[in-house]
Amino acid sequence: MDEKEWIEIEDLSGEKTKVEVITYLASEDDTRKYIVYTKNEIKDDVDYVIYVSKLFKDGDTYKLKEITDDTEWRYVQRLMKKIANAR
């Protein structure tokens, strides 16, 4: 059984939250990295809420950035579908 990976993220106000990493994604040309994670929030008493953010290194730390571009978001969705279909 795979061991879960937990990381701590800090929002712009300085509030820290532990989240569970579901997976990491990389663009096909390996120039962009993404993280898929959850705070273990349950939606509709069945499904977990998941988050996807762009992941980039800034000095010695990693930062997350919201994906706001529709084209990039559709691309990330295709990356996630490839993983889902591979399992």
Jmol script that loads the backbone (N, CA, C; Angstrom):
load data "model"
ATOM      1  N   MET A   1       0.844  -1.183   0.000  1.00  0.00           N
ATOM      2  CA  MET A   1       0.000   0.000   0.000  1.00  0.00           C
ATOM      3  C   MET A   1       0.888   1.245   0.000  1.00  0.00           C
ATOM      4  N   ASP A   2       0.541   2.202  -0.842  1.00  0.00           N
ATOM      5  CA  ASP A   2       1.320   3.431  -0.942  1.00  0.00           C
ATOM      6  C   ASP A   2       1.139   4.291   0.297  1.00  0.00           C
ATOM      7  N   GLU A   3       2.231   4.891   0.743  1.00  0.00           N
ATOM      8  CA  GLU A   3       2.159   5.808   1.871  1.00  0.00           C
ATOM      9  C   GLU A   3       1.735   7.171   1.358  1.00  0.00           C
ATOM     10  N   LYS A   4       0.854   7.836   2.097  1.00  0.00           N
ATOM     11  CA  LYS A   4       0.367   9.143   1.685  1.00  0.00           C
ATOM     12  C   LYS A   4       1.443  10.195   1.911  1.00  0.00           C
ATOM     13  N   GLU A   5       1.477  11.165   1.008  1.00  0.00           N
ATOM     14  CA  GLU A   5       2.407  12.281   1.147  1.00  0.00           C
ATOM     15  C   GLU A   5       1.626  13.511   1.587  1.00  0.00           C
ATOM     16  N   TRP A   6       2.089  14.130   2.663  1.00  0.00           N
ATOM     17  CA  TRP A   6       1.471  15.336   3.196  1.00  0.00           C
ATOM     18  C   TRP A   6       2.467  16.475   3.086  1.00  0.00           C
ATOM     19  N   ILE A   7       1.981  17.642   2.700  1.00  0.00           N
ATOM     20  CA  ILE A   7       2.822  18.834   2.675  1.00  0.00           C
ATOM     21  C   ILE A   7       2.066  19.961   3.372  1.00  0.00           C
ATOM     22  N   GLU A   8       2.782  20.978   3.728  1.00  0.00           N
ATOM     23  CA  GLU A   8       2.157  22.139   4.341  1.00  0.00           C
ATOM     24  C   GLU A   8       2.216  23.286   3.349  1.00  0.00           C
ATOM     25  N   ILE A   9       1.067  23.896   3.117  1.00  0.00           N
ATOM     26  CA  ILE A   9       1.031  25.057   2.234  1.00  0.00           C
ATOM     27  C   ILE A   9       0.674  26.279   3.060  1.00  0.00           C
ATOM     28  N   GLU A  10       1.125  27.418   2.601  1.00  0.00           N
ATOM     29  CA  GLU A  10       0.861  28.675   3.292  1.00  0.00           C
ATOM     30  C   GLU A  10       0.216  29.633   2.308  1.00  0.00           C
ATOM     31  N   ASP A  11      -0.920  30.190   2.691  1.00  0.00           N
ATOM     32  CA  ASP A  11      -1.592  31.124   1.788  1.00  0.00           C
ATOM     33  C   ASP A  11      -0.996  32.527   1.946  1.00  0.00           C
ATOM     34  N   LEU A  12      -1.505  33.464   1.176  1.00  0.00           N
ATOM     35  CA  LEU A  12      -0.947  34.816   1.167  1.00  0.00           C
ATOM     36  C   LEU A  12      -1.080  35.537   2.501  1.00  0.00           C
ATOM     37  N   SER A  13      -2.034  35.119   3.315  1.00  0.00           N
ATOM     38  CA  SER A  13      -2.207  35.754   4.629  1.00  0.00           C
ATOM     39  C   SER A  13      -1.308  35.120   5.688  1.00  0.00           C
ATOM     40  N   GLY A  14      -0.578  34.066   5.305  1.00  0.00           N
ATOM     41  CA  GLY A  14       0.318  33.397   6.246  1.00  0.00           C
ATOM     42  C   GLY A  14      -0.296  32.198   6.938  1.00  0.00           C
ATOM     43  N   GLU A  15      -1.572  31.893   6.648  1.00  0.00           N
ATOM     44  CA  GLU A  15      -2.225  30.734   7.255  1.00  0.00           C
ATOM     45  C   GLU A  15      -1.692  29.449   6.627  1.00  0.00           C
ATOM     46  N   LYS A  16      -1.293  28.500   7.472  1.00  0.00           N
ATOM     47  CA  LYS A  16      -0.728  27.235   6.994  1.00  0.00           C
ATOM     48  C   LYS A  16      -1.754  26.123   7.101  1.00  0.00           C
ATOM     49  N   THR A  17      -1.752  25.241   6.092  1.00  0.00           N
ATOM     50  CA  THR A  17      -2.678  24.125   6.033  1.00  0.00           C
ATOM     51  C   THR A  17      -1.935  22.893   5.556  1.00  0.00           C
ATOM     52  N   LYS A  18      -2.177  21.751   6.218  1.00  0.00           N
ATOM     53  CA  LYS A  18      -1.614  20.487   5.753  1.00  0.00           C
ATOM     54  C   LYS A  18      -2.546  19.914   4.700  1.00  0.00           C
ATOM     55  N   VAL A  19      -1.963  19.484   3.579  1.00  0.00           N
ATOM     56  CA  VAL A  19      -2.755  18.902   2.502  1.00  0.00           C
ATOM     57  C   VAL A  19      -2.128  17.585   2.087  1.00  0.00           C
ATOM     58  N   GLU A  20      -2.947  16.723   1.523  1.00  0.00           N
ATOM     59  CA  GLU A  20      -2.474  15.435   1.028  1.00  0.00           C
ATOM     60  C   GLU A  20      -2.221  15.535  -0.478  1.00  0.00           C
ATOM     61  N   VAL A  21      -1.020  15.171  -0.886  1.00  0.00           N
ATOM     62  CA  VAL A  21      -0.673  15.184  -2.300  1.00  0.00           C
ATOM     63  C   VAL A  21      -1.289  13.956  -2.963  1.00  0.00           C
ATOM     64  N   ILE A  22      -2.031  14.184  -4.034  1.00  0.00           N
ATOM     65  CA  ILE A  22      -2.596  13.084  -4.807  1.00  0.00           C
ATOM     66  C   ILE A  22      -1.596  12.664  -5.881  1.00  0.00           C
ATOM     67  N   THR A  23      -1.093  13.650  -6.614  1.00  0.00           N
ATOM     68  CA  THR A  23      -0.091  13.354  -7.635  1.00  0.00           C
ATOM     69  C   THR A  23       0.556  14.648  -8.104  1.00  0.00           C
ATOM     70  N   TYR A  24       1.650  14.492  -8.794  1.00  0.00           N
ATOM     71  CA  TYR A  24       2.313  15.593  -9.476  1.00  0.00           C
ATOM     72  C   TYR A  24       2.176  15.343 -10.966  1.00  0.00           C
ATOM     73  N   LEU A  25       2.068  16.397 -11.739  1.00  0.00           N
ATOM     74  CA  LEU A  25       1.974  16.304 -13.196  1.00  0.00           C
ATOM     75  C   LEU A  25       3.048  17.175 -13.820  1.00  0.00           C
ATOM     76  N   ALA A  26       3.478  16.795 -15.011  1.00  0.00           N
ATOM     77  CA  ALA A  26       4.415  17.612 -15.780  1.00  0.00           C
ATOM     78  C   ALA A  26       3.890  17.720 -17.195  1.00  0.00           C
ATOM     79  N   SER A  27       4.094  18.885 -17.789  1.00  0.00           N
ATOM     80  CA  SER A  27       3.692  19.055 -19.183  1.00  0.00           C
ATOM     81  C   SER A  27       4.530  18.110 -20.043  1.00  0.00           C
ATOM     82  N   GLU A  28       4.038  17.819 -21.226  1.00  0.00           N
ATOM     83  CA  GLU A  28       4.739  16.880 -22.101  1.00  0.00           C
ATOM     84  C   GLU A  28       6.146  17.343 -22.444  1.00  0.00           C
ATOM     85  N   ASP A  29       6.371  18.663 -22.499  1.00  0.00           N
ATOM     86  CA  ASP A  29       7.711  19.179 -22.771  1.00  0.00           C
ATOM     87  C   ASP A  29       8.497  19.429 -21.481  1.00  0.00           C
ATOM     88  N   ASP A  30       7.909  19.073 -20.348  1.00  0.00           N
ATOM     89  CA  ASP A  30       8.523  19.155 -19.019  1.00  0.00           C
ATOM     90  C   ASP A  30       8.900  20.582 -18.608  1.00  0.00           C
ATOM     91  N   THR A  31       8.218  21.570 -19.161  1.00  0.00           N
ATOM     92  CA  THR A  31       8.510  22.959 -18.785  1.00  0.00           C
ATOM     93  C   THR A  31       7.579  23.481 -17.696  1.00  0.00           C
ATOM     94  N   ARG A  32       6.459  22.804 -17.492  1.00  0.00           N
ATOM     95  CA  ARG A  32       5.507  23.227 -16.463  1.00  0.00           C
ATOM     96  C   ARG A  32       5.207  22.052 -15.546  1.00  0.00           C
ATOM     97  N   LYS A  33       5.084  22.338 -14.262  1.00  0.00           N
ATOM     98  CA  LYS A  33       4.783  21.318 -13.256  1.00  0.00           C
ATOM     99  C   LYS A  33       3.482  21.696 -12.548  1.00  0.00           C
ATOM    100  N   TYR A  34       2.751  20.672 -12.134  1.00  0.00           N
ATOM    101  CA  TYR A  34       1.484  20.883 -11.456  1.00  0.00           C
ATOM    102  C   TYR A  34       1.391  19.930 -10.266  1.00  0.00           C
ATOM    103  N   ILE A  35       0.573  20.313  -9.307  1.00  0.00           N
ATOM    104  CA  ILE A  35       0.319  19.459  -8.149  1.00  0.00           C
ATOM    105  C   ILE A  35      -1.188  19.298  -8.005  1.00  0.00           C
ATOM    106  N   VAL A  36      -1.609  18.074  -7.729  1.00  0.00           N
ATOM    107  CA  VAL A  36      -3.011  17.759  -7.466  1.00  0.00           C
ATOM    108  C   VAL A  36      -3.062  17.344  -5.997  1.00  0.00           C
ATOM    109  N   TYR A  37      -3.908  18.027  -5.217  1.00  0.00           N
ATOM    110  CA  TYR A  37      -3.930  17.744  -3.784  1.00  0.00           C
ATOM    111  C   TYR A  37      -5.338  17.892  -3.218  1.00  0.00           C
ATOM    112  N   THR A  38      -5.498  17.435  -1.988  1.00  0.00           N
ATOM    113  CA  THR A  38      -6.784  17.528  -1.313  1.00  0.00           C
ATOM    114  C   THR A  38      -6.581  17.960   0.132  1.00  0.00           C
ATOM    115  N   LYS A  39      -7.585  18.618   0.650  1.00  0.00           N
ATOM    116  CA  LYS A  39      -7.628  18.964   2.076  1.00  0.00           C
ATOM    117  C   LYS A  39      -8.554  17.989   2.803  1.00  0.00           C
ATOM    118  N   ASN A  40      -8.927  16.912   2.098  1.00  0.00           N
ATOM    119  CA  ASN A  40      -9.840  15.881   2.603  1.00  0.00           C
ATOM    120  C   ASN A  40     -11.212  16.436   2.959  1.00  0.00           C
ATOM    121  N   GLU A  41     -11.652  17.414   2.179  1.00  0.00           N
ATOM    122  CA  GLU A  41     -13.005  17.947   2.315  1.00  0.00           C
ATOM    123  C   GLU A  41     -13.935  17.067   1.480  1.00  0.00           C
ATOM    124  N   ILE A  42     -15.094  16.745   2.017  1.00  0.00           N
ATOM    125  CA  ILE A  42     -16.040  15.899   1.296  1.00  0.00           C
ATOM    126  C   ILE A  42     -17.166  16.759   0.750  1.00  0.00           C
ATOM    127  N   LYS A  43     -17.432  16.557  -0.543  1.00  0.00           N
ATOM    128  CA  LYS A  43     -18.508  17.278  -1.225  1.00  0.00           C
ATOM    129  C   LYS A  43     -19.640  16.294  -1.484  1.00  0.00           C
ATOM    130  N   ASP A  44     -20.834  16.673  -1.230  1.00  0.00           N
ATOM    131  CA  ASP A  44     -22.014  15.841  -1.514  1.00  0.00           C
ATOM    132  C   ASP A  44     -21.981  14.503  -0.777  1.00  0.00           C
ATOM    133  N   ASP A  45     -21.329  14.444   0.373  1.00  0.00           N
ATOM    134  CA  ASP A  45     -21.237  13.223   1.190  1.00  0.00           C
ATOM    135  C   ASP A  45     -20.596  12.044   0.463  1.00  0.00           C
ATOM    136  N   VAL A  46     -19.971  12.294  -0.695  1.00  0.00           N
ATOM    137  CA  VAL A  46     -19.391  11.190  -1.452  1.00  0.00           C
ATOM    138  C   VAL A  46     -17.998  11.532  -1.969  1.00  0.00           C
ATOM    139  N   ASP A  47     -17.884  12.614  -2.687  1.00  0.00           N
ATOM    140  CA  ASP A  47     -16.661  12.950  -3.397  1.00  0.00           C
ATOM    141  C   ASP A  47     -15.770  13.887  -2.590  1.00  0.00           C
ATOM    142  N   TYR A  48     -14.460  13.676  -2.725  1.00  0.00           N
ATOM    143  CA  TYR A  48     -13.496  14.600  -2.134  1.00  0.00           C
ATOM    144  C   TYR A  48     -13.266  15.778  -3.073  1.00  0.00           C
ATOM    145  N   VAL A  49     -13.065  16.935  -2.502  1.00  0.00           N
ATOM    146  CA  VAL A  49     -12.712  18.121  -3.276  1.00  0.00           C
ATOM    147  C   VAL A  49     -11.217  18.027  -3.558  1.00  0.00           C
ATOM    148  N   ILE A  50     -10.837  18.209  -4.815  1.00  0.00           N
ATOM    149  CA  ILE A  50      -9.418  18.222  -5.149  1.00  0.00           C
ATOM    150  C   ILE A  50      -9.047  19.591  -5.703  1.00  0.00           C
ATOM    151  N   TYR A  51      -7.782  19.917  -5.554  1.00  0.00           N
ATOM    152  CA  TYR A  51      -7.248  21.187  -6.030  1.00  0.00           C
ATOM    153  C   TYR A  51      -6.101  20.885  -6.979  1.00  0.00           C
ATOM    154  N   VAL A  52      -5.953  21.737  -7.974  1.00  0.00           N
ATOM    155  CA  VAL A  52      -4.841  21.622  -8.917  1.00  0.00           C
ATOM    156  C   VAL A  52      -4.219  23.004  -9.038  1.00  0.00           C
ATOM    157  N   SER A  53      -2.908  23.053  -8.879  1.00  0.00           N
ATOM    158  CA  SER A  53      -2.191  24.326  -8.979  1.00  0.00           C
ATOM    159  C   SER A  53      -0.914  24.137  -9.776  1.00  0.00           C
ATOM    160  N   LYS A  54      -0.470  25.221 -10.357  1.00  0.00           N
ATOM    161  CA  LYS A  54       0.836  25.231 -11.009  1.00  0.00           C
ATOM    162  C   LYS A  54       1.879  25.249  -9.895  1.00  0.00           C
ATOM    163  N   LEU A  55       2.941  24.480 -10.047  1.00  0.00           N
ATOM    164  CA  LEU A  55       3.987  24.358  -9.036  1.00  0.00           C
ATOM    165  C   LEU A  55       5.279  24.890  -9.627  1.00  0.00           C
ATOM    166  N   PHE A  56       5.927  25.808  -8.905  1.00  0.00           N
ATOM    167  CA  PHE A  56       7.194  26.315  -9.408  1.00  0.00           C
ATOM    168  C   PHE A  56       8.134  26.603  -8.252  1.00  0.00           C
ATOM    169  N   LYS A  57       9.421  26.558  -8.550  1.00  0.00           N
ATOM    170  CA  LYS A  57      10.435  26.782  -7.530  1.00  0.00           C
ATOM    171  C   LYS A  57      10.826  28.252  -7.522  1.00  0.00           C
ATOM    172  N   ASP A  58      10.903  28.820  -6.318  1.00  0.00           N
ATOM    173  CA  ASP A  58      11.289  30.210  -6.125  1.00  0.00           C
ATOM    174  C   ASP A  58      12.373  30.215  -5.051  1.00  0.00           C
ATOM    175  N   GLY A  59      13.614  30.218  -5.481  1.00  0.00           N
ATOM    176  CA  GLY A  59      14.713  30.113  -4.527  1.00  0.00           C
ATOM    177  C   GLY A  59      14.741  28.723  -3.927  1.00  0.00           C
ATOM    178  N   ASP A  60      14.671  28.650  -2.603  1.00  0.00           N
ATOM    179  CA  ASP A  60      14.703  27.362  -1.914  1.00  0.00           C
ATOM    180  C   ASP A  60      13.326  26.806  -1.608  1.00  0.00           C
ATOM    181  N   THR A  61      12.276  27.503  -2.008  1.00  0.00           N
ATOM    182  CA  THR A  61      10.923  27.047  -1.694  1.00  0.00           C
ATOM    183  C   THR A  61      10.134  26.810  -2.972  1.00  0.00           C
ATOM    184  N   TYR A  62       9.086  26.021  -2.819  1.00  0.00           N
ATOM    185  CA  TYR A  62       8.150  25.810  -3.914  1.00  0.00           C
ATOM    186  C   TYR A  62       6.922  26.660  -3.665  1.00  0.00           C
ATOM    187  N   LYS A  63       6.361  27.173  -4.736  1.00  0.00           N
ATOM    188  CA  LYS A  63       5.154  27.997  -4.639  1.00  0.00           C
ATOM    189  C   LYS A  63       4.084  27.433  -5.560  1.00  0.00           C
ATOM    190  N   LEU A  64       2.846  27.721  -5.194  1.00  0.00           N
ATOM    191  CA  LEU A  64       1.701  27.312  -5.990  1.00  0.00           C
ATOM    192  C   LEU A  64       1.078  28.536  -6.623  1.00  0.00           C
ATOM    193  N   LYS A  65       0.599  28.361  -7.833  1.00  0.00           N
ATOM    194  CA  LYS A  65      -0.073  29.451  -8.526  1.00  0.00           C
ATOM    195  C   LYS A  65      -1.364  28.912  -9.128  1.00  0.00           C
ATOM    196  N   GLU A  66      -2.414  29.668  -8.968  1.00  0.00           N
ATOM    197  CA  GLU A  66      -3.709  29.293  -9.525  1.00  0.00           C
ATOM    198  C   GLU A  66      -3.633  29.246 -11.050  1.00  0.00           C
ATOM    199  N   ILE A  67      -4.314  28.283 -11.633  1.00  0.00           N
ATOM    200  CA  ILE A  67      -4.400  28.175 -13.090  1.00  0.00           C
ATOM    201  C   ILE A  67      -5.606  28.996 -13.519  1.00  0.00           C
ATOM    202  N   THR A  68      -5.359  30.120 -14.169  1.00  0.00           N
ATOM    203  CA  THR A  68      -6.451  31.017 -14.557  1.00  0.00           C
ATOM    204  C   THR A  68      -6.716  31.013 -16.058  1.00  0.00           C
ATOM    205  N   ASP A  69      -5.796  30.486 -16.828  1.00  0.00           N
ATOM    206  CA  ASP A  69      -5.933  30.454 -18.283  1.00  0.00           C
ATOM    207  C   ASP A  69      -6.751  29.220 -18.688  1.00  0.00           C
ATOM    208  N   ASP A  70      -7.845  29.426 -19.426  1.00  0.00           N
ATOM    209  CA  ASP A  70      -8.721  28.318 -19.827  1.00  0.00           C
ATOM    210  C   ASP A  70      -7.998  27.280 -20.677  1.00  0.00           C
ATOM    211  N   THR A  71      -7.128  27.712 -21.566  1.00  0.00           N
ATOM    212  CA  THR A  71      -6.394  26.780 -22.418  1.00  0.00           C
ATOM    213  C   THR A  71      -5.469  25.910 -21.569  1.00  0.00           C
ATOM    214  N   GLU A  72      -4.785  26.520 -20.629  1.00  0.00           N
ATOM    215  CA  GLU A  72      -3.901  25.746 -19.756  1.00  0.00           C
ATOM    216  C   GLU A  72      -4.714  24.784 -18.892  1.00  0.00           C
ATOM    217  N   TRP A  73      -5.851  25.221 -18.392  1.00  0.00           N
ATOM    218  CA  TRP A  73      -6.684  24.356 -17.572  1.00  0.00           C
ATOM    219  C   TRP A  73      -7.163  23.142 -18.359  1.00  0.00           C
ATOM    220  N   ARG A  74      -7.560  23.330 -19.612  1.00  0.00           N
ATOM    221  CA  ARG A  74      -7.979  22.193 -20.448  1.00  0.00           C
ATOM    222  C   ARG A  74      -6.806  21.241 -20.676  1.00  0.00           C
ATOM    223  N   TYR A  75      -5.608  21.789 -20.839  1.00  0.00           N
ATOM    224  CA  TYR A  75      -4.415  20.971 -21.012  1.00  0.00           C
ATOM    225  C   TYR A  75      -4.168  20.115 -19.759  1.00  0.00           C
ATOM    226  N   VAL A  76      -4.271  20.713 -18.591  1.00  0.00           N
ATOM    227  CA  VAL A  76      -4.069  19.985 -17.327  1.00  0.00           C
ATOM    228  C   VAL A  76      -5.138  18.902 -17.174  1.00  0.00           C
ATOM    229  N   GLN A  77      -6.354  19.193 -17.554  1.00  0.00           N
ATOM    230  CA  GLN A  77      -7.411  18.184 -17.502  1.00  0.00           C
ATOM    231  C   GLN A  77      -7.065  16.987 -18.387  1.00  0.00           C
ATOM    232  N   ARG A  78      -6.493  17.233 -19.572  1.00  0.00           N
ATOM    233  CA  ARG A  78      -6.073  16.141 -20.448  1.00  0.00           C
ATOM    234  C   ARG A  78      -4.970  15.318 -19.782  1.00  0.00           C
ATOM    235  N   LEU A  79      -4.025  15.980 -19.098  1.00  0.00           N
ATOM    236  CA  LEU A  79      -2.970  15.259 -18.384  1.00  0.00           C
ATOM    237  C   LEU A  79      -3.573  14.361 -17.299  1.00  0.00           C
ATOM    238  N   MET A  80      -4.549  14.876 -16.582  1.00  0.00           N
ATOM    239  CA  MET A  80      -5.187  14.084 -15.513  1.00  0.00           C
ATOM    240  C   MET A  80      -5.955  12.898 -16.105  1.00  0.00           C
ATOM    241  N   LYS A  81      -6.615  13.093 -17.248  1.00  0.00           N
ATOM    242  CA  LYS A  81      -7.358  12.011 -17.879  1.00  0.00           C
ATOM    243  C   LYS A  81      -6.423  10.897 -18.333  1.00  0.00           C
ATOM    244  N   LYS A  82      -5.228  11.265 -18.794  1.00  0.00           N
ATOM    245  CA  LYS A  82      -4.249  10.233 -19.194  1.00  0.00           C
ATOM    246  C   LYS A  82      -3.895   9.345 -18.015  1.00  0.00           C
ATOM    247  N   ILE A  83      -3.704   9.945 -16.858  1.00  0.00           N
ATOM    248  CA  ILE A  83      -3.388   9.177 -15.660  1.00  0.00           C
ATOM    249  C   ILE A  83      -4.560   8.295 -15.265  1.00  0.00           C
ATOM    250  N   ALA A  84      -5.765   8.860 -15.289  1.00  0.00           N
ATOM    251  CA  ALA A  84      -6.955   8.093 -14.899  1.00  0.00           C
ATOM    252  C   ALA A  84      -7.168   6.905 -15.823  1.00  0.00           C
ATOM    253  N   ASN A  85      -6.914   7.086 -17.107  1.00  0.00           N
ATOM    254  CA  ASN A  85      -7.102   5.997 -18.068  1.00  0.00           C
ATOM    255  C   ASN A  85      -5.994   4.958 -18.008  1.00  0.00           C
ATOM    256  N   ALA A  86      -4.842   5.328 -17.464  1.00  0.00           N
ATOM    257  CA  ALA A  86      -3.705   4.415 -17.380  1.00  0.00           C
ATOM    258  C   ALA A  86      -3.844   3.448 -16.198  1.00  0.00           C
ATOM    259  N   ARG A  87      -4.709   3.757 -15.255  1.00  0.00           N
ATOM    260  CA  ARG A  87      -4.827   2.929 -14.039  1.00  0.00           C
ATOM    261  C   ARG A  87      -5.812   1.827 -14.221  1.00  0.00           C
TER     262      ARG A  87
END
end "model"
wireframe off; spacefill off
backbone 0.3
color backbone group
